[in-house]
Amino acid sequence: MATTDRNPARRTHAGPSSPSAPLATLALAHALSAAERGLAVIPLSRTKLPALPSPHRDDPPSAPRCHGECGLPGHGVYDATTDPRRIRALFAAAPRATGYGIACGLAPHHLIGVDLDTKTGTDSSAALRELALRHLFTIPETVVVATPSGGRHLWLSGPPDVVVPNSAGRLAPGIDIRGAGGYLVGPGSRTEHGVYSTVPGTAHLPPAPCPPTLLRLLTPPPRPHHPGPGPSGQHGAGLVQFVLGAHEGQRNTRLFWAACRAYENGLGDTLADALTDAAVRTGLSEREARSTIASAARLTAGA
């Protein structure tokens, strides 16, 4: 009797495929399987970028940013959907797609991707284990996706009321985080460097809940309420003092939060050296501090 495998993670495992099958058709099949699991998807090109061009690419820089409100496709991760009809329409409009992206931060899984990179020359897996030992949390068994470069993507599930930002190297060198507004390359996707595939023995697993301690490391502290904006000099001094008040386990998080607020208020470049000096005084290396501040600059630039 024929049986149906109801586990979408297993079905999105990249296996041997017919060389005559169009890559876009294979990518669509994997994307539809992921959508059955509740994972919102978009078509990707060989470069891992969204396959559909923006309908606003010729708009003037002063035009308000559109996140899909216009109703047209081409808004990157904001096109992500679990609706099979919409997925087919997106792929029909992107015939050169060879893969698919999975949007993070959306219900029902509120996916958080831990990207263990290998291109930096650091052992990011060892860095994550060291971080877990230092902060006393355990990496749960979960879906793991192998990248063509030898890296790993760990799929974790977050709570619905917590927004995890994207970051690069903030947690530790070689560890990037994909959160709200980001996406993961789905297993089965083919890129110019190779195919993404689920690691054997993990395809049947659901995205495991993110350990609470790790979740705290991934989320900047709440922005404090101030009765008034105050002069920029006082604001900058307050951010530096905030970094100086960090204890072990808070240093990167406090620095990232302060740097984000600095860049949001147009003070990022002005305060970068002072924030770096403050972070070094709390125990971070200058390299770590500069990397964290650069991550804040990239995040706020895309806000």
Phi, psi and omega in degrees: 000135179288142178238158179248127177280113183268008179262108183295330179297320179294320183288339179270005175293131182282121178236187179300140181229157180290127181295342181275346181285129178301140182298324180296324179293318177296317179298318178298318180299316178296319181295319179295323177296319178295321181295327177300335180274356181094016180261119181284136190230160173220154176284142179239154175271180178299337181274003181075007177266158177307137188279345181261131178289153180289135176288353182251017185295339179258006178290152176293153181302334182281352181295142179298145181288133179252131177251033179104001181297336181287345178088357180266151175284164178112023180251028176061227185298339180286350173277350190302138184207159172253000181284116183304322180294317179292323178297315179298321179294320178297316180290328176295327178279351181232069185294344179265006179297138177238003181199188180213151176253148178250118182292136179264158174083359183261152175296152004270348187267337185049056189299137172239125180256126175257108185264109179267099188276155177242350186287342182281351182084002178258158177271088186292329177295318177294323179296321178291320178297320179296320179296320179295320178294319183293323185254007172061052170229162182246135175284116184284162172291130184203179176295132177234130180247128178273134179264159180299335181275359181099003178278184180221143170247122175262129178264122176235156179252133180253165177287153185293338185262011180240127178260116179263121180281159172287147176205157179230111177075005182287319181291316178189157179303132178086357179250113176254149181243132174251114181234215183303130181086359179247175178212158176251144173288125185283149177297138186102346179287141176250127178242180180292347179254353180141195187251140173272137182213150177289142178289132181308137179091356180244348186297331183278352185276148171278161172300121184284148176302136178294129178305136184306320180294318177295321179300320178296325178290333184275343184248125176298152179296157180301145179288123182291151178274131176243137182297335181207163183293324179070163179296150183298327180297316178294321180297315179298318179296324179294322178293320178296317179296325178298318178293318181297335182276006183286139172260169178303134184095346179247350194298310180294318182296315180295318180296317180298315179299312182297319180295320177300315180295323180297313180292324178298331181261012177075018183249005189302307182294325180293321186265355187305313182293318181294321178293322177298313180300318180296318180295320178297322179294335178274351176123354176284153173281158180299323180297316179298316182297313180298321179295319179295317179295321177296322177297320178296321179296317180293319182296313182288333178294330180265004183286000000 
